[in-house]
Structure formats: structure tokens, C-alpha cells
């Protein structure tokens, strides 16, 4: 298998639209050639998935589980090389490429190998019917059964070329669906490696198909194909809205995990060291390219100055540089274009009146690479675009509030987004009380940690649907009711 071929119907196929270069964000060197599928080839991939669906959906759960388990074994076998490629195409630090990318990818295949064996039937209480127009008196039993949706298009994000695709492909397959995977154009090589592991593990022909490209036509075809029943997408809200419009016309199911502008409320009684460390992950984790990052710090004025000083010191101490070098905490962002976008937002913040406490200038790392300095914007107001819009980079905006709980909640909820918010307080009861008032799909109380069985998804423009854990299995299924006379 070479990265220069598409994977369609169990075959490695030459792309009709040629190839494009995949670039290392750290060195700006070419790390591989990725195939560019034509619209027709995308439709062929969806047809292959449709043809494979009938048989795959009827396979025994134990068989599906065995294939997912073997896939995890095979990914683990080639772990080091997978991590090397993931790092080269995404710019992740070594620890992130190994632990949070490939490592999480393995874990998700393991999790949904177990998931394939979870019950899909639920008995419902019988009902007693009196005689009437619908028939004689009697007892009617009922069963709720989760059935696979059909062909699922999985469109993945660039910030994690292993965990994100695995989190879509594995639960979809576990439920008996077949998939067409359209990886992010910036780092598709890892997804082709995943497809090769699935092939070696014995996944039947057509059950998994991978098509890539740089133009919008590939993604459009993967969404509008008449053979596709569901679209699972992780990416920007703007693209998610367009996908939703297309899906709505033919009533396709959707799972949309979109943008975020996570609010982090810091009350005066909070452990500031913990709050600073948690919010500071915005700078370092994926170089800020993560929708769950706490990028809006809403801080009680009584501790505001101290918080800004501590967070600035935290950011200033983070080492920016070659992600392969020992001690590097912040690597590059994904591309020159994205670096320009982040820098433009920092400049906009200046013009809007924000104070640049640290960062704001392009770091020099051997004269190459798409690096952005961790940047702290203080004295922000709720109307600023840097407070309201997703920057998707190592930038935190700090907004003060006067200590009133209602004001803090109002500021946090004053957003088009609602993916994950955070609350730091010494009063645990208040933490949970405030969490319940936040219009957000998830809330961390005194932590940025996640429970990987908890449902994940957003309110408002942060998305539609929930995945992770058993919730992903529910998302990639339809519920059918079966009734009978008792």
C-alpha cells in the first residue's frame, strides 16, 4: 500500500485527479503524496459501501468485535512508525503524537470492539388494550431495537488524524454500518494507514472506503451521494451548516461536532494555580487547535490582576519549537494560512483595545515552520471579536466580572457556541450549580479532564448529536420498535 492511492471497495485505486503534497508544519518539507479523488470516485466509494452494507450489517457482533480488536493490535504493532507519520503531517509534539493521537486511536478501536457486543434490544412494559376500533382486547408487548443507519460518511478534522477518525469509524462499524472516510486534506496519510490496518484485520471489501482531496468537490460528493445515509463531521461551524443544509434536503442523519469558544469562569475562591494550569492548556495542547479549549477566561475582579500575571508567566515559560525536540511544549499550527489567520486575530484584538500581555509576535524557530507564540489578551470586553469568535490557536482572552454569579453565567452564555465550558471555584456546590446553568454540552468543574464514557457534543452552533462511549453507538444507529400480541 502506498499513500498515493485511494481505498475503494477493498482495492487500492489510482486517483483520477492526481496527487497533492502533504507538508510538515514544523519544517515546511514535503512528507508524502496524497491522492485526489474525483467526484465520480467518491460516488463509487459510496456505492461500494452500499453494496457491502447488507452483509456487514448482518454479521455476528462477535465477528465485528474481533475485526476491531485485531485492528487495534495491528495499529499497536506499528505504533512507532504511525506516530512518526502523524507527527510529520500534523506538527504535533512527540508526546501528543504518541499518546493523544495514535494511542487514543488504539484505545477507541478497543473500546468499540467491546461496544459491538453491547445489547441492542430493550424490552418495554406491555400495554393492556381494551376492545375497540383497533381490535379485540388484549396485551401488546414491545421491543426497542437499535439498527445500523446504513452508509456513514465520516469527515474528519486535521487536529487529530488518529483519534478523530477512529472515534467515528470504530463505533460506526461496531453497529454494523459501512463507511466512506474523507480525511482532512492537511494530514490524510494517517487515515490511509488506519485503512490498511483494517484491511489486514480482515474487514470485508467495501465496508471501509477512504477518499481524499483538497477541493470542496470531494467533501460535497461524500455528503450528497444518494448512497449515503448519515454524515459524521468534525470541523468548523460554517462547513457544518452547509452539510446540514444538504443533509436536510434528503433527511440524512447527522452528527456534527463543530466549533467552540469555551468559557472558563474563575471565581475569587478558586485555586488559581489549578485554574491557570487548566486554562494554560489552550496554549500548548495541539497548539491551541482544539475546539474544547478554555479560550475565554471570565475572571472575578478580586483575583483578576493576579490571575493575568500568573497566566502570562505560565505562557511565557512554555517552550515553542521543533515538536520532535525534547522539552518542546508548543509546536506549529497546521499551515501558513492558519498561522496568518491566528495572527490576524491577535492584531484585531489590539485594535479592539485588548492588552497583549504576552505573545503577539511570531517566534523564530530555525527560520521555518508555522509557529505562533502563546498569546494572552487581557482587559477584553464581551463585544470584542476575539472574545466572540473561534480563533483555533494558542490565544486566551480574559474578561473581568464583578463577582456576581449571575453575571458570570450571563457572560459565559453570551456566545453562539456551547461545546465545553469550565468553572473553577472552592465551593463545589456552587461549581455544580453554575454548571447546570451553562448552555454547553459539557462542563468541567475544577478540571479540564474528560470522562471518555460521558456524552460529547455541543449546544447552539457547536453541533448536533452526541458521541463517545455508548452514546456513539446510539448515534450510529436507528431505533426500531417491534410490537406483538401478548
Secondary structure, 3 states (H helix, E strand, C coil): CCCCEEEECCEEEECCCCEEEEECCCCCCEEEEEECCCHHHHHHHHHHHHHHHHHHHCCCHHHHHHHHHHHHHHHHHCHHHHHHHHHHHHCCCHHHHHHHHHHHHHHHHHHHHHHCCCCCEEEEEEEEECCECCECCEEEEEEEEEEECCEEEEECCCCCCCHHHHHHHHHHHHCCCEEEEECCCCCCHHHHHHHHHHHHHCCCCCCEEECCCCCHHHHHHHHHCCCCCEEEEECCHHHHHHHHHHHHHHCCEEEEECCCCCEEEECCCCCHHHHHHHHHHHHHHHHHCCCCCCCEEEEEHHHHHHHHHHHHHHHHHCCECCCCCCCCCECCCCCHHHHHHHHHHHHHHHHHCCEEEECCCCCCCCCCCCCCCCEEEEEECCCCHHHHCCCCCCEEEEEEECCCHHHHHHHHHCCCEECEEEEECCCHHHHHHHHHHCCCCEEEECCCCCCCCCCECCEECCEECCECHHHHHHHCEEEEEEEEEC
